[in-house]
Amino acid sequence: MTIEVYSKKDSKIKITFPTKKNGSAVAKLIQCCPPLDLNSTYHYLIQSHYFNQTCSVAFEGEKVIAFVSGFINPANKNCLFIWQVAIDESYRGKGLGIELIEFLLDQNKDVNTIETSITKNNIASRRMFQKIVKKYEATMYEEILFDKYEDFSNEHESEILVTISQIK
Ligand SMILES: CC(C)(COP(=O)(O)OP(=O)(O)OC[C@H]1O[C@@H](n2cnc3c(N)ncnc32)[C@H](O)[C@@H]1OP(=O)(O)O)[C@@H](O)C(=O)NCCC(=O)NCCS
């Protein structure tokens, strides 16, 4: 059975789980969404096929306009790690990222914690997650996950692990 919902802000936008048919379009979307790291199309096919119950995609008509990738933390089955959130530039600022994440919370009822990683300068991403914290009266905790020098050999900004707990 296909599970799909329509955006509360714009009923032309459909939100659902991705399938492997979307992997290639997702890679193209990510390419247009700096500062996200572009992974291979094969990577997005794997996410859209094997991890699709913890990923969400938004369409306007046939066009992929937004994507969230995630997985259940292997060390904690109640924790959804959100990896990449990508909203086509012309659809930003309307809460669509939060709607895609809420779709995943609705479909994964055991999840009570979100982990994500954010670079220091990504204000828009930080704001989006802060709004989730406020809406769900959750708590937020931050620590370095992958360090610019120790882990990225000075080739990438540090990724800060943001843990949002008690979201239900
Ligand atoms: C970060 C991102 C996912 C947020 O998605 P969104 O659906 O636009 O989120 P929101 O509507 O909740 O807005 C969040 C913040 O984005 C910023 N924003 C608002 N309108 C914007 C626009 N038109 N363009 C860019 N950023 C905008 C604001 O700082 C806003 O916070 P505010 O509402 O307190 O002012 C989106 O900007 C994006 O895809 N960015 C590029 C990729 C990326 O950085 N992903 C996150 C890392 S995983």
The ligand as an SDF file (V2000), in Angstrom:
LIG
                    3D

 48 50  0  0  0  0  0  0  0  0999 V2000
   17.7450   23.8900    5.6380 C   0  0  0  0  0  0  0  0  0  0  0  0
   16.4860   23.5990    4.8130 C   0  0  0  0  0  0  0  0  0  0  0  0
   16.3350   22.0940    4.7210 C   0  0  0  0  0  0  0  0  0  0  0  0
   15.2810   24.1990    5.5660 C   0  0  0  0  0  0  0  0  0  0  0  0
   14.0860   23.7870    4.9170 O   0  0  0  0  0  0  0  0  0  0  0  0
   12.7740   24.7110    4.8940 P   0  0  0  0  0  0  0  0  0  0  0  0
   11.6250   23.8660    4.5700 O   0  0  0  0  0  0  0  0  0  0  0  0
   13.0220   25.9150    4.0490 O   0  0  0  0  0  0  0  0  0  0  0  0
   12.7280   25.1620    6.4440 O   0  0  0  0  0  0  0  0  0  0  0  0
   11.8210   26.2920    7.1260 P   0  0  0  0  0  0  0  0  0  0  0  0
   10.7370   26.7650    6.2170 O   0  0  0  0  0  0  0  0  0  0  0  0
   11.4480   25.7180    8.4520 O   0  0  0  0  0  0  0  0  0  0  0  0
   12.8260   27.4990    7.3450 O   0  0  0  0  0  0  0  0  0  0  0  0
   13.9770   27.3280    8.1510 C   0  0  0  0  0  0  0  0  0  0  0  0
   14.8740   28.5570    8.0060 C   0  0  0  0  0  0  0  0  0  0  0  0
   15.3190   28.6700    6.6570 O   0  0  0  0  0  0  0  0  0  0  0  0
   15.5940   30.0700    6.3750 C   0  0  0  0  0  0  0  0  0  0  0  0
   14.7920   30.4710    5.2190 N   0  0  0  0  0  0  0  0  0  0  0  0
   13.5480   30.9740    5.1670 C   0  0  0  0  0  0  0  0  0  0  0  0
   13.1840   31.2260    3.8990 N   0  0  0  0  0  0  0  0  0  0  0  0
   14.2190   30.8610    3.1270 C   0  0  0  0  0  0  0  0  0  0  0  0
   14.4460   30.8770    1.7320 C   0  0  0  0  0  0  0  0  0  0  0  0
   13.5040   31.3170    0.8900 N   0  0  0  0  0  0  0  0  0  0  0  0
   15.6390   30.4210    1.2720 N   0  0  0  0  0  0  0  0  0  0  0  0
   16.5750   29.9710    2.1150 C   0  0  0  0  0  0  0  0  0  0  0  0
   16.4150   29.9160    3.4660 N   0  0  0  0  0  0  0  0  0  0  0  0
   15.2470   30.3650    3.9490 C   0  0  0  0  0  0  0  0  0  0  0  0
   15.2130   30.8430    7.6140 C   0  0  0  0  0  0  0  0  0  0  0  0
   16.3830   30.9750    8.4190 O   0  0  0  0  0  0  0  0  0  0  0  0
   14.2380   29.8900    8.2890 C   0  0  0  0  0  0  0  0  0  0  0  0
   14.1380   30.1070    9.6740 O   0  0  0  0  0  0  0  0  0  0  0  0
   12.9890   31.1100   10.2260 P   0  0  0  0  0  0  0  0  0  0  0  0
   11.6600   30.5230    9.7890 O   0  0  0  0  0  0  0  0  0  0  0  0
   13.1860   31.0830   11.6960 O   0  0  0  0  0  0  0  0  0  0  0  0
   13.2350   32.4390    9.5920 O   0  0  0  0  0  0  0  0  0  0  0  0
   16.5750   24.2340    3.3920 C   0  0  0  0  0  0  0  0  0  0  0  0
   16.9230   25.6000    3.5330 O   0  0  0  0  0  0  0  0  0  0  0  0
   17.6010   23.5600    2.4840 C   0  0  0  0  0  0  0  0  0  0  0  0
   17.2950   22.6070    1.7800 O   0  0  0  0  0  0  0  0  0  0  0  0
   18.8430   24.0850    2.5020 N   0  0  0  0  0  0  0  0  0  0  0  0
   19.9350   23.5210    1.6850 C   0  0  0  0  0  0  0  0  0  0  0  0
   20.3970   22.1650    2.1750 C   0  0  0  0  0  0  0  0  0  0  0  0
   20.6810   22.1190    3.6520 C   0  0  0  0  0  0  0  0  0  0  0  0
   21.3950   22.9600    4.1980 O   0  0  0  0  0  0  0  0  0  0  0  0
   20.1110   21.1310    4.3440 N   0  0  0  0  0  0  0  0  0  0  0  0
   20.2200   20.9840    5.7880 C   0  0  0  0  0  0  0  0  0  0  0  0
   21.3760   20.1990    6.2010 C   0  0  0  0  0  0  0  0  0  0  0  0
   20.9840   18.4830    6.3850 S   0  0  0  0  0  0  0  0  0  0  0  0
  1  2  1  0
  2  3  1  0
  2  4  1  0
  2 36  1  0
  4  5  1  0
  5  6  1  0
  6  7  2  0
  6  8  1  0
  6  9  1  0
  9 10  1  0
 10 11  2  0
 10 12  1  0
 10 13  1  0
 13 14  1  0
 14 15  1  0
 15 16  1  0
 15 30  1  0
 16 17  1  0
 17 18  1  0
 17 28  1  0
 18 19  1  0
 18 27  1  0
 19 20  2  0
 20 21  1  0
 21 22  1  0
 21 27  2  0
 22 23  1  0
 22 24  2  0
 24 25  1  0
 25 26  2  0
 26 27  1  0
 28 29  1  0
 28 30  1  0
 30 31  1  0
 31 32  1  0
 32 33  2  0
 32 34  1  0
 32 35  1  0
 36 37  1  0
 36 38  1  0
 38 39  2  0
 38 40  1  0
 40 41  1  0
 41 42  1  0
 42 43  1  0
 43 44  2  0
 43 45  1  0
 45 46  1  0
 46 47  1  0
 47 48  1  0
M  END
$$$$
